[in-house]
Structures are given as structure tokens and as C-alpha cells.
Amino acid sequence: MKLSTFTLLSCAMLTSGIVLAQEKTELQYFRQNSKEGLNVFETPKEKGGDFDKVRVFIGGDFALQFQSIDHSNGLNNLVQLGSNFNLPSANLNINTQLADGLRLHLKTYLSSKHHNEAWVKGGYLQIDRLGFIKEGFMDGIMDFTTITFGMDEFNYGDAHFRRSDNARAIYNPFIGNYIMDSFSTEAFGEVTVQKDGLLAVVGLTNGKLNQNVIVNDNTDNKPSFYGKLGVDKYLNEDFRFRLTGSWYLNNGTTTGSWLYGGDRAGGRYYNVLQPLEGSSNDFEGRFNPRFKQMTAFQINPFLKYKGLEFFGIFESVGNSEDQGNGQFTQLSGELLYRFGGTEQFYVGGRYNTVKGKNNESDAQDIEISRVNVGGGWFMTKNVIVKLEYMKQEYKNGFAATSVYNEAKFNGVNLEAAISF
């Protein structure tokens, strides 16, 4: 959804009178857009602020990278890369507290790699209380239940909580997202239950990134079903343990193929593997199997003992026998050590691999791997600076004429990000 600068400025001026009153009021049931939101997954069931009247909260994200990356492949047909700044990215976040336990979120990409112009990412309505129907209505259930619906990212897996969402890079300890990046914005509705450290999510999307109502002869639209089960507890004062398993299912051939390709912002590494001739790919560095009739599941362990932190991904995705019985497996392990008086510093590394076949009959597995090593400093709870070294290799399964044959890229990135 494309927006003009005039439209954005008009919205800002219309809401400015309400925004001025937000200083002593907090959003309810909200993940803070700052260091305070680190390692928060589903929005908490702690209320936060009290509701007195409708209030609009304006926030934003800004990110800028200095990139120094080299790349090569077997065809020796890539553009030359230098060391310089990338195009800065920015988000506009609007949150409106409509009633007690009723909140609206809207995010606009003001500038991104894939859309230099302003573009609405999406939005949703989150319900944590039903008092707007009748005071005290179903409070016993809503004490541990959240209802969310809209057109935005949906809660499949835990990896999307730690990734960079265009300019919102403050939760990501590195610059890049995961190779097989499960993130899509679709029309969805979901119910989340959190009680005594136990977690359950069940949801439904229409399986489409680009919305329309046109039906053609080859239209085979099916809804996507997804869910999550898990546990998230502090075993003692210093040790937090979280383990979740998520699933995603879509049987359509014209829906459900966006799970790893629904991010309109573009990849995090700029101009890598861009050929001398032909158009560039804004999503390069990621891998999208583009499966139809897709079944996926993701298992995520998260452990934090004092400053030591581990986050992992085991993910498998496949398609139907009619579509070729393709299968890919993603593994990722991320180990960090956070230190300082407020854990404002950290160092760590991440290893990420994707391996599998587009079709069961393929002679050889495709294999891609990436290593990230680096660290960061939260200058304040809203400002972070990160430095990383990364290396990505395309090892097997690519034809001699493919741009990915014997391809690799590696180098150093420095990123500064602000979120509020």
C-alpha cells in the first residue's frame, strides 16, 4: 500500500494534539520498542498503563549500515562492490489505545531497500480485555487470552521476534536475518493463551501477500492454518527456559507460498550476488523455496542464564507429492554473552544452514551456510551500535550456469539503529 508524503504529514498533524498527552501514559499489553523489548516474544499479559481516554502514540525506527562486503561466483560475472553506506531505512509506528485492553497498531516503511517510497507494512487490532462490550465481560478468560486480527505478520515460529523488520533492528543482535526467513504479512486472525508459563497459539490466514478477489481458471486458493505450543519459565531467578514448536499448513497452489518471501523490505545485505547484466534482486542473501501445498514446522529453544543466552532454530518445510516432494531443513544456533551493569554490551556468534531439494528427484541437495560473529553496544535503551563479520557460501546443488554456482560473499558491517 503506497502512501504519499502529504498523506503521512497530514496524519501526523491530525494526531499531534493527542500525542502531546502521551507522556505519562503507557500502552497496554505491549512489547516495548527499545532494549526493554529484548527477549520478549508474545506480547505480555501484564497490563502496563491504565486507560483514561483514546490516545495515539507515535514511534519510529531508523537504521543505517556501513557495508564492506566482497562477493564472487564460478561465472565471475558479478558487479564490483565497494565499502560505503547503504540507503538508510525508516519506519513510522502508530499505536492507538482505543479502550481498556483494546489497541490498534499500524506500521509504515518510510524507506526500505525494496521500497524507497513510503509503503504500509500492515496493521492489527489486539484485544486483551472485553470490557468495551460490558464491564468485567469474560475477565476470567481474558486474564490469559489475547485475540489479534488484521493484515500483518502472524505468529509462526519464534525467529520473527528476533529479526530486523526493515529499520526496527534493535532486537536483532546481528545485521542479517536468517537464510530461510519465515516472515509474511497476510490477512490473519489468531488467539494466544499464556498461563503459568505455558503457551498456545492457533491462527488462520488467507495465505496471500498481495490481496485481491479475482478468480481465474487456475485459481486454487486455500487458507493457511498455523499454531504454536510451548513453555516459557524462569526455573530460578537467573535461569529462563523457553521451548516452542510451531506449524504452518496450506494446501493451495495459488496461496501459501509467501511464508519465506513475504517481507516487502528486502534483504539485509545490499547488492550481493548482483550480476553485471540483468536486474538486481533486492532479496538476495535469503533463500525462498517457493513451495506450493506447503507444510512447515519450526522448533525454537531459548535459554538465558545470567548474561549467557542461546537461541536455536530447527525448521523443516516441504511440499506435496504432486508438487515434487521437495524438502528443506534449516538449522541455526545463536550464542550471546551480554554484560555490563545493564547488559548494555554483548558479543556472540550465529551459525545458520539450509539444506535440501526442490524436488525429490533432484540429483543433489542444495546447501547454503552463513556465519555471523560480532557484538554491540546499547548506548541508551533506544540506541544500538553493532559490528559484525559475516560469511555466506553456496556449497552444492547449483547448476554451472547459475549465479549461485560456487558463490560466496563475506565482509564487515557496522549498523546504527534507533527505535522508540
C-alpha positions in Angstrom: 0.0 0.0 0.0 1.7 3.1 -1.3 1.5 6.4 0.6 2.4 9.9 -0.3 4.5 12.2 1.9 1.5 14.6 2.1 -0.7 11.9 3.5 1.8 11.0 6.2 2.3 14.6 7.2 -1.5 15.1 7.3 -1.9 12.1 9.6 0.9 13.3 11.9 -0.7 16.8 12.2 -4.1 15.4 12.9 -2.8 13.2 15.7 -0.4 15.7 17.2 -2.9 17.1 19.7 -3.4 13.6 21.1 0.2 12.7 21.1 1.2 15.6 23.3 -0.8 13.9 26.1 1.0 10.6 26.0 4.0 11.5 28.2 2.7 9.9 31.4 0.6 7.1 29.8 1.8 3.7 28.7 0.5 1.4 26.1 -1.2 -1.7 27.4 -0.1 -5.3 26.8 2.8 -4.0 24.6 6.3 -5.1 23.7 8.5 -2.0 24.2 10.2 -0.8 21.1 13.5 -0.5 22.8 16.1 -2.6 24.7 13.3 -3.3 27.2 11.7 -5.4 24.5 14.7 -7.7 24.1 13.8 -11.4 24.5 10.1 -10.6 24.7 8.2 -12.8 22.4 4.4 -12.8 22.5 3.1 -9.5 24.0 2.9 -9.8 27.8 -0.3 -10.2 29.7 0.8 -7.6 32.3 -1.4 -4.7 31.7 1.1 -1.8 31.8 -0.7 1.5 31.8 -4.3 2.5 32.7 -6.8 3.7 30.2 -8.5 7.1 30.6 -9.3 8.1 27.1 -8.3 7.4 23.5 -4.7 8.2 22.9 -2.3 7.9 19.9 1.3 7.1 20.4 3.8 7.9 17.6 7.1 5.9 17.4 9.7 5.2 14.8 12.7 3.2 13.8 15.8 4.3 11.9 18.8 2.1 10.7 21.9 2.8 8.8 24.7 0.4 7.8 28.2 0.9 6.6 28.9 -2.2 4.4 32.2 -3.6 3.3 31.5 -6.9 1.6 33.2 -8.8 -1.2 31.5 -11.5 -3.4 32.4 -14.0 -6.1 31.0 -16.9 -8.0 32.0 -19.5 -10.6 30.9 -17.5 -13.5 32.9 -14.4 -12.5 30.0 -12.2 -13.7 29.2 -10.1 -10.6 29.3 -6.3 -10.1 32.2 -4.9 -8.1 31.3 -4.0 -4.6 33.0 -1.2 -2.6 32.8 0.0 1.0 30.2 2.6 1.7 26.9 3.5 3.4 23.7 1.8 2.4 20.4 3.7 1.9 19.1 4.4 5.4 15.8 2.8 6.3 13.0 4.1 8.5 9.7 3.0 9.9 6.7 5.0 11.3 4.8 3.3 14.1 1.4 4.4 15.2 -0.3 2.7 18.2 -3.7 3.8 19.4 -5.1 2.8 22.8 -8.8 2.7 21.8 -10.2 1.3 25.1 -9.0 -0.7 28.1 -7.3 -3.7 26.6 -8.0 -2.7 23.1 -5.1 -1.5 20.9 -4.6 -0.7 17.2 -1.1 -0.9 15.6 -0.1 0.5 12.2 3.4 0.3 10.7 4.7 2.1 7.6 8.0 1.6 5.9 9.0 5.2 5.2 12.1 3.9 3.3 13.4 0.4 2.6 15.7 -1.4 0.3 12.8 -2.8 -1.8 10.5 0.2 -1.5 12.3 3.6 -1.4 8.9 5.2 -1.2 6.6 5.0 1.9 4.7 1.7 2.0 2.3 0.4 4.6 3.7 -2.8 6.1 0.4 -3.7 7.8 -1.6 -3.3 11.0 -3.7 -5.2 13.5 -6.2 -4.9 16.3 -5.2 -6.5 19.6 -7.8 -7.4 22.2 -6.7 -8.2 25.8 -9.9 -7.1 27.6 -13.6 -7.2 26.6 -14.8 -4.5 28.9 -15.8 -2.4 25.9 -18.7 -4.9 25.5 -19.6 -4.9 29.2 -17.5 -4.1 32.2 -15.9 -7.3 33.5 -17.1 -9.3 30.5 -15.2 -12.7 30.4 -12.4 -11.3 32.6 -11.6 -14.8 33.8 -10.7 -15.9 30.3 -9.1 -12.7 29.1 -6.7 -12.8 32.1 -4.7 -15.2 30.0 -6.1 -14.8 26.4 -5.2 -12.4 23.6 -7.1 -12.0 20.3 -5.4 -10.4 17.4 -6.5 -9.9 13.8 -5.5 -7.7 10.9 -3.1 -7.7 8.0 0.3 -8.0 9.4 2.9 -10.6 10.4 1.5 -13.6 12.1 2.9 -15.7 14.9 4.6 -18.7 13.3 7.8 -19.7 15.0 9.9 -17.6 17.3 12.6 -16.4 14.8 10.4 -13.5 13.6 10.7 -11.9 17.1 14.5 -11.6 16.8 14.8 -10.5 13.2 15.2 -6.9 11.8 11.9 -5.6 10.5 13.2 -3.1 8.0 14.5 -0.3 10.3 13.5 -2.0 13.5 16.9 -3.6 14.1 17.1 -3.2 17.8 16.1 -6.8 18.7 18.5 -8.4 16.2 22.0 -8.9 17.6 23.4 -9.1 14.1 22.7 -7.3 10.8 21.4 -10.1 8.7 18.2 -12.1 9.2 18.0 -15.9 8.8 18.7 -17.5 5.5 15.2 -19.1 5.3 13.4 -16.0 6.7 9.9 -17.0 7.9 8.0 -13.7 7.8 4.9 -12.7 5.8 2.2 -10.1 6.1 -1.2 -11.6 5.4 -4.8 -11.2 6.4 -4.9 -13.2 9.7 -6.6 -13.8 13.0 -5.1 -15.6 15.9 -5.8 -16.5 19.6 -2.9 -16.7 22.1 -3.2 -18.2 25.5 -0.5 -17.7 28.2 -0.9 -19.1 31.7 1.6 -20.3 34.3 4.5 -20.3 31.8 2.5 -22.4 29.2 1.8 -21.0 25.8 -0.6 -21.9 23.0 -1.4 -20.1 19.7 -3.9 -21.0 17.0 -4.4 -18.9 13.9 -5.7 -18.6 10.3 -4.5 -16.5 7.3 -5.9 -16.3 3.8 -2.4 -17.4 2.5 -2.0 -14.3 0.3 0.6 -11.5 0.5 -1.0 -9.4 -2.4 -4.7 -9.1 -1.7 -7.4 -9.3 -4.4 -10.7 -11.0 -5.1 -10.1 -12.0 -8.7 -10.7 -15.7 -9.6 -9.0 -17.2 -12.7 -9.2 -20.6 -14.3 -6.1 -21.7 -12.4 -7.1 -20.2 -9.0 -6.7 -22.7 -6.2 -6.8 -20.5 -3.1 -6.8 -22.3 0.3 -6.5 -20.8 3.8 -3.3 -21.3 5.9 -3.6 -22.8 9.3 -0.8 -22.3 11.9 -0.2 -22.7 15.6 2.3 -22.9 18.4 2.7 -24.8 21.7 5.4 -24.0 24.2 6.7 -23.4 27.7 8.4 -20.2 28.9 9.5 -20.2 32.6 12.1 -18.9 35.0 13.5 -22.1 36.6 15.2 -19.8 39.2 16.0 -16.1 39.4 18.9 -16.4 36.9 17.7 -19.1 34.5 15.0 -18.7 31.9 13.9 -21.6 29.7 11.7 -21.4 26.7 10.9 -24.1 24.2 8.2 -23.8 21.4 7.1 -25.8 18.4 5.1 -24.1 15.6 3.4 -25.4 12.5 2.1 -24.0 9.2 -0.1 -25.7 6.6 -1.5 -24.6 3.3 -2.9 -26.9 0.6 -3.5 -24.4 -2.1 -1.4 -23.9 -5.3 -2.1 -20.2 -5.6 -1.8 -19.4 -1.9 0.6 -20.3 0.9 3.9 -19.7 -1.0 4.8 -16.5 0.8 6.0 -17.8 4.2 9.6 -17.2 3.3 9.1 -14.4 0.8 6.5 -12.0 2.4 8.9 -9.3 3.6 8.5 -6.2 1.4 11.6 -4.5 2.9 14.2 -6.6 1.1 17.3 -8.4 2.2 19.8 -7.0 4.7 22.9 -7.3 2.6 23.0 -4.8 -0.3 23.8 -5.7 -3.9 25.4 -9.1 -3.1 25.5 -11.6 -6.0 24.2 -8.9 -8.4 25.2 -9.9 -12.0 26.9 -7.4 -14.3 24.0 -7.9 -16.7 20.4 -8.3 -15.7 18.3 -6.8 -12.9 19.3 -6.9 -9.2 17.5 -8.9 -6.6 16.5 -6.9 -3.5 16.1 -10.1 -1.5 19.5 -11.7 -2.3 21.2 -13.5 0.6 18.0 -15.2 1.6 16.6 -18.5 0.3 12.9 -19.0 -0.5 11.9 -22.5 -1.5 8.6 -21.1 -3.1 6.8 -24.3 -2.3 3.1 -24.7 -3.0 0.9 -27.0 -0.9 3.3 -26.3 1.9 3.8 -27.9 5.3 6.3 -26.3 7.7 7.3 -26.6 11.3 9.8 -24.8 13.5 11.2 -25.7 16.9 12.9 -23.0 18.9 14.8 -23.4 22.2 15.7 -20.2 24.1 17.9 -20.4 27.2 19.2 -17.5 29.3 21.4 -17.9 32.3 22.5 -14.6 33.7 24.3 -12.9 30.8 24.6 -16.1 28.7 22.0 -16.5 26.0 21.2 -19.2 23.4 18.5 -19.2 20.7 18.1 -22.0 18.2 16.1 -23.0 15.1 15.2 -26.4 13.8 12.9 -25.9 10.8 11.6 -28.2 8.1 9.4 -27.3 5.2 8.1 -29.5 2.4 5.5 -29.7 -0.4 3.1 -32.4 -1.6 3.8 -35.4 -3.7 2.0 -33.7 -6.6 4.4 -30.8 -6.3 7.5 -32.9 -6.2 8.0 -33.9 -2.6 10.6 -31.2 -2.1 12.1 -30.7 1.4 14.4 -28.2 3.1 15.8 -28.2 6.6 17.1 -25.0 8.3 19.4 -25.1 11.4 20.5 -22.1 13.4 22.4 -21.7 16.6 23.0 -18.3 18.2 25.1 -17.9 21.3 25.5 -14.5 23.0 27.1 -13.1 26.2 25.6 -9.9 27.5 27.5 -7.9 30.1 27.8 -4.5 31.8 25.7 -3.0 34.6 22.5 -3.2 32.5 23.8 -5.8 30.0 24.3 -3.0 27.6 27.2 -4.8 25.8 27.2 -8.2 24.1 29.4 -10.4 21.9 28.4 -13.6 20.2 28.0 -15.7 17.0 25.4 -17.3 14.9 25.7 -20.3 12.5 22.9 -20.9 10.0 22.5 -23.5 7.4 19.8 -24.5 4.9 19.9 -27.9 3.1 17.5 -29.8 0.9 15.9 -30.4 -2.5 13.3 -28.5 -4.6 12.2 -31.9 -5.9 12.7 -35.4 -4.6 14.2 -36.4 -8.0 17.0 -33.7 -7.9 20.4 -35.4 -8.0 21.9 -33.3 -5.3 21.0 -31.3 -2.2 21.2 -27.5 -2.3 23.3 -26.3 0.7 23.8 -22.8 1.9 25.6 -21.7 5.1 26.3 -18.5 6.9 28.5 -17.5 9.9 28.0 -14.2 11.8 30.4 -13.1 14.5 30.1 -9.7 16.2 28.9 -7.6 19.1 27.0 -4.5 20.1 26.5 -1.6 22.5 23.2 -0.2 23.7 24.3 3.4 24.1 20.9 4.0 25.6 17.8 1.8 25.7 16.8 3.2 22.4 20.1 3.4 20.5 22.3 0.5 19.5 25.5 0.2 17.5 26.6 -3.2 16.1 29.6 -4.6 14.4 29.7 -8.0 12.6 31.8 -10.1 10.3 29.8 -12.5 8.1 30.4 -15.1 5.5 27.8 -16.9 3.4 28.6 -19.8 1.0 26.5 -21.6 -1.6 28.1 -25.0 -1.5 26.2 -27.6 -3.5 23.3 -28.2 -5.8 23.5 -25.2 -8.2 23.9 -25.6 -12.0 27.2 -24.4 -13.6 25.2 -21.6 -15.3 23.6 -20.4 -12.1 24.7 -17.2 -10.4 24.9 -19.3 -7.2 27.4 -21.7 -8.6 30.5 -21.6 -6.2 29.1 -18.3 -4.9 30.1 -16.7 -1.7 30.2 -13.3 0.0 31.8 -12.1 3.1 32.9 -8.9 4.9 32.2 -6.5 7.7 29.1 -4.5 8.5 28.6 -1.7 11.0 25.0 -0.7 11.9 23.5 2.0 14.0 19.8 1.8 14.9 17.3 3.9 16.9 13.9 2.7 18.0 11.4 4.4 20.2 
